[in-house]
Amino acid sequence: MTSPVPAAAITPVQLATLKARWLPADSADNGWDDAKITDEWTGNYVTTIRAYWYDRVQETAKYLDLQDQSGTLPITQIHRQAKEMLDYWDAYLGKFGASPTPTVSTTFGKIKKRYHVHGGRPSYSYPNQYSPYEQLD
């Protein structure tokens, strides 16, 4: 039996990109500092982001048992939002795989003719015929 191939170490450029573009600004406050990101690096951005949100859901699950004394803070909202982000990245992985820039095909509908007169477009034999500006000679 062969052991799994470890992911390549994260480069400083990848670390900076992951923190600036993909992880929330407060990820360091939630325990995902540079050392944690380096340890959790899976070899690509998408699965590392998913790992962050999975960790966040596990961490915020304990909020479900807390009661807000003042009744003003939606404490369970933090867990719900983390769960929604985890679901989003799970769906992303299912649809696009681990590519951070998926290719999406675009199709266009049928283009209709603009002019219905016989002969196609209107004649522009006189420059100011269809222009709001007067012709200067």
DRENVODO-59403 format. One record per residue (C-alpha): x, y, z; residue number from 1. Coordinates in steps of 0.2 Angstrom, whole numbers. Example, Ala and Ser with C-alpha at 12.3 -4.5 7.8 and 13.67 -1.06 7.14 Angstrom:
// DRENVODO-59403
       u       v       w   nudo
      62     -22      39      1
      68      -5      36      2
***
This chain:
// DRENVODO-59403
       u       v       w   nudo
       0       0       0      1
       7      17      -5      2
       6      32       6      3
      -3      48       0      4
       8      61      -8      5
       9      76       3      6
       4      93      -4      7
      18     104      -9      8
      22     118       3      9
      13     134       1     10
      23     148      -6     11
      23     166       1     12
      14     172     -14     13
       0     158     -12     14
      -1     162       6     15
      -3     181       3     16
     -16     178     -11     17
     -26     166       0     18
     -27     178      14     19
     -30     193       3     20
     -43     186      -9     21
     -51     170      -2     22
     -51     170      17     23
     -61     182      28     24
     -52     197      35     25
     -55     190      53     26
     -48     173      49     27
     -32     176      60     28
     -44     181      74     29
     -52     164      72     30
     -36     154      73     31
     -31     154      55     32
     -14     163      56     33
       0     160      44     34
       6     144      54     35
     -11     137      54     36
     -14     140      35     37
       3     133      31     38
      -2     117      41     39
     -19     116      33     40
     -13     119      15     41
     -20     105       4     42
     -11     110     -12     43
     -24     121     -19     44
     -35     136     -14     45
     -52     129     -15     46
     -50     114      -3     47
     -40     125       9     48
     -55     137       9     49
     -67     123      12     50
     -56     117      26     51
     -57     134      34     52
     -76     134      33     53
     -77     117      40     54
     -66     122      55     55
     -77     137      57     56
     -93     127      57     57
     -86     115      70     58
     -80     129      81     59
     -96     139      80     60
    -107     124      84     61
    -105     127     102     62
    -114     144     100     63
    -130     134      97     64
    -131     130     115     65
    -128     148     121     66
    -143     159     126     67
    -141     178     123     68
    -146     187     139     69
    -150     203     131     70
    -159     196     116     71
    -151     207     104     72
    -137     197      97     73
    -141     184      84     74
    -127     172      91     75
    -133     157      81     76
    -132     168      65     77
    -113     166      66     78
    -114     147      65     79
    -128     148      51     80
    -117     159      40     81
    -102     148      42     82
    -113     133      38     83
    -119     142      22     84
    -102     146      17     85
     -97     128      20     86
    -112     122       9     87
    -107     135      -4     88
     -89     128      -6     89
     -95     110      -5     90
    -106     114     -20     91
     -92     123     -29     92
     -81     108     -27     93
     -94      97     -33     94
     -98     108     -49     95
     -80     114     -53     96
     -68     103     -44     97
     -53     111     -36     98
     -50     125     -49     99
     -51     142     -42    100
     -56     149     -59    101
     -69     138     -67    102
     -73     140     -85    103
     -91     143     -88    104
     -98     142    -106    105
    -109     157    -112    106
    -122     155    -126    107
    -131     169    -135    108
    -149     168    -141    109
    -154     171    -159    110
    -151     189    -166    111
    -166     197    -174    112
    -165     209    -188    113
    -167     227    -183    114
    -175     233    -199    115
    -190     225    -207    116
    -190     235    -223    117
    -186     226    -239    118
    -168     230    -244    119
    -160     229    -226    120
    -154     245    -218    121
    -160     262    -221    122
    -150     273    -233    123
    -137     285    -226    124
    -135     294    -243    125
    -137     310    -234    126
    -125     311    -218    127
    -138     322    -208    128
    -153     311    -213    129
    -153     301    -197    130
    -141     312    -187    131
    -146     325    -174    132
    -131     336    -180    133
    -131     347    -195    134
    -119     343    -210    135
    -106     356    -212    136
    -100     360    -229    137
***
